[in-house]
Amino acid sequence: MPVVLRVRGYRFWFYEADLDEPTHIHIGKGGKEAKYWLTPITLAKSRRFRDHELHEIERILEEYYDDIIEAWRQEQRKRGDC
């Protein structure tokens, strides 16, 4: 479960077991968790995040989009999926 980004108390990571799914990222903070599809940025599911937190997460995803996509590709290369 490599954490690829930490911003404003949020952790952004991938689960190795689900790298076969379309490009996405998991986000956690304070026992809350969400999953976002990245192409396009769309909420897949959320547990306990409030709307304003989800909007903040989306802004962070937009700001760091290129870095997150590159981290996804690196994980794919490590697995030999590219």
N, C-alpha and C positions, 0 to 999 in steps of 0.2 A: 504494500500500500504506500507507494511513494508520494509524499507530500510535495507538490510542485510549486506551491505558492502560499505565502502567509501575508494577509493584508487586513488591517483593522480588526484583528482578533479572529478572522475567518481562516480556516485551513482548507486548501483546495487539493484534492488528491484523485488518483485513479486506483481502482481495484484491478490487480493483475488478472483475476479470474473473469472479468467482464470486458476485457480489451477487444473481444470479438464483436461487441455491440457497436453501433454507430458512435462516432466521436462524442464523448460526454465527459463530465467531471462531477465529482462529489464535493460537497461543501459542508463543513461542520463548524459549529461554535456553541459552546455552552450546553452540550447535550442535544442540540438541534441538528438536523441534517437535511440536505436537499441534494437533488440530482438535476443537472441541466444538460440537455442536448446542446451541442455547440454549433451545429450547422443546420439551420440558424440557431441562435441562442434562444432556447425555449425551456421553460420549466417542465421537467419530467415528473418530479414528485417532491413533496416537502413534508417534513415532520416538525411541527411546532414553530417554524419561522413565521413571523408576522409579515404582513404585506410590505411595510416600509423596509424591513430587512431584506426581503426578496428583491425589492427595487435596488437596494444598495449592492447586493450581490450581482445583479445584472449589470450595473454600472462598472463594477470591478471586472467582470468578465469581458465587457467591451473594451475596457482600458488595457487589459493584459491578454487579449485574445491571441495575438500572434505568439506570445511566449507560451501560452497554454497549448496551442496547436503544435508548436515545435516540441514541447515536452511529450505530448501524445505520440508524435511521430518517433521520437527517440525510444519510447517504451515499445512501440511496435517493432522498431529495428532490433531492439534487444531480444525480442521474442522470435525474430526472423520472419515477421509477417509482412514485411515490405519488399 
